[in-house]
Amino acid sequence: MPERRIRLGTWLLAAATLCSPETNVLHAQEPDRTVVRIAELVIDPTQLENYKAIVKEEIDDSVRLEPGVLAIYSVAVKDKPNHLRFFEIYASDEAYRAHIESPHFKKYVALTQRMIQSRTLIETTPVQLSAKAQQPKSVD
């Protein structure tokens, strides 16, 4: 368990560009509190471009405005562009709860609920989280 704490703590400190917009430094978090969620969504293919524009704005706002949102990544399954996977990292359960109550998340839900054909949410237990200090840029 201590080795896991050290590895996770190292990851949190190395991910320097993920959290604070003022300083671009990730504030150290209690490793046992980190929440990682995975979402698997299937989007109506006729609404995919609209959905992607809305979710891009929501992700950008979440990372920029919420200190507890450490990272949100969105990818499409190869050869199935409307099958999306989201990998979300929060500083704590409280940060996740604050995220789903935020105005920008509620706006995202209201605008996209009819575009989503299926949704699977997966709760996880972090085992190993490692990252380079440079966060990937948005793909437009």
MOLIN-V994742 format. One record per residue. N is the residue number from 1. RES is the residue in three letters. OMEGA is omega in whole degrees, 0 to 359 (999 if undefined). Layout:
# MOLIN-V994742
n->N res->RES omega->OMEGA
n->N res->RES omega->OMEGA
This chain:
# MOLIN-V994742
n->1 res->MET omega->179
n->2 res->PRO omega->178
n->3 res->GLU omega->178
n->4 res->ARG omega->179
n->5 res->ARG omega->180
n->6 res->ILE omega->180
n->7 res->ARG omega->181
n->8 res->LEU omega->177
n->9 res->GLY omega->177
n->10 res->THR omega->178
n->11 res->TRP omega->182
n->12 res->LEU omega->180
n->13 res->LEU omega->181
n->14 res->ALA omega->183
n->15 res->ALA omega->191
n->16 res->ALA omega->183
n->17 res->THR omega->188
n->18 res->LEU omega->195
n->19 res->CYS omega->193
n->20 res->SER omega->179
n->21 res->PRO omega->181
n->22 res->GLU omega->187
n->23 res->THR omega->186
n->24 res->ASN omega->177
n->25 res->VAL omega->177
n->26 res->LEU omega->178
n->27 res->HIS omega->181
n->28 res->ALA omega->180
n->29 res->GLN omega->173
n->30 res->GLU omega->186
n->31 res->PRO omega->182
n->32 res->ASP omega->182
n->33 res->ARG omega->183
n->34 res->THR omega->180
n->35 res->VAL omega->176
n->36 res->VAL omega->180
n->37 res->ARG omega->176
n->38 res->ILE omega->176
n->39 res->ALA omega->176
n->40 res->GLU omega->182
n->41 res->LEU omega->170
n->42 res->VAL omega->184
n->43 res->ILE omega->174
n->44 res->ASP omega->183
n->45 res->PRO omega->180
n->46 res->THR omega->181
n->47 res->GLN omega->188
n->48 res->LEU omega->182
n->49 res->GLU omega->176
n->50 res->ASN omega->180
n->51 res->TYR omega->182
n->52 res->LYS omega->178
n->53 res->ALA omega->181
n->54 res->ILE omega->183
n->55 res->VAL omega->177
n->56 res->LYS omega->179
n->57 res->GLU omega->181
n->58 res->GLU omega->179
n->59 res->ILE omega->179
n->60 res->ASP omega->179
n->61 res->ASP omega->182
n->62 res->SER omega->182
n->63 res->VAL omega->182
n->64 res->ARG omega->190
n->65 res->LEU omega->187
n->66 res->GLU omega->180
n->67 res->PRO omega->182
n->68 res->GLY omega->175
n->69 res->VAL omega->183
n->70 res->LEU omega->179
n->71 res->ALA omega->169
n->72 res->ILE omega->178
n->73 res->TYR omega->178
n->74 res->SER omega->177
n->75 res->VAL omega->175
n->76 res->ALA omega->175
n->77 res->VAL omega->181
n->78 res->LYS omega->180
n->79 res->ASP omega->175
n->80 res->LYS omega->188
n->81 res->PRO omega->179
n->82 res->ASN omega->174
n->83 res->HIS omega->186
n->84 res->LEU omega->175
n->85 res->ARG omega->179
n->86 res->PHE omega->177
n->87 res->PHE omega->187
n->88 res->GLU omega->179
n->89 res->ILE omega->181
n->90 res->TYR omega->180
n->91 res->ALA omega->183
n->92 res->SER omega->175
n->93 res->ASP omega->178
n->94 res->GLU omega->178
n->95 res->ALA omega->177
n->96 res->TYR omega->180
n->97 res->ARG omega->177
n->98 res->ALA omega->180
n->99 res->HIS omega->184
n->100 res->ILE omega->175
n->101 res->GLU omega->183
n->102 res->SER omega->179
n->103 res->PRO omega->182
n->104 res->HIS omega->177
n->105 res->PHE omega->178
n->106 res->LYS omega->176
n->107 res->LYS omega->178
n->108 res->TYR omega->181
n->109 res->VAL omega->182
n->110 res->ALA omega->184
n->111 res->LEU omega->188
n->112 res->THR omega->188
n->113 res->GLN omega->180
n->114 res->ARG omega->178
n->115 res->MET omega->186
n->116 res->ILE omega->180
n->117 res->GLN omega->175
n->118 res->SER omega->183
n->119 res->ARG omega->173
n->120 res->THR omega->178
n->121 res->LEU omega->184
n->122 res->ILE omega->174
n->123 res->GLU omega->182
n->124 res->THR omega->169
n->125 res->THR omega->181
n->126 res->PRO omega->177
n->127 res->VAL omega->178
n->128 res->GLN omega->177
n->129 res->LEU omega->180
n->130 res->SER omega->180
n->131 res->ALA omega->170
n->132 res->LYS omega->181
n->133 res->ALA omega->181
n->134 res->GLN omega->178
n->135 res->GLN omega->176
n->136 res->PRO omega->179
n->137 res->LYS omega->178
n->138 res->SER omega->176
n->139 res->VAL omega->182
n->140 res->ASP omega->999
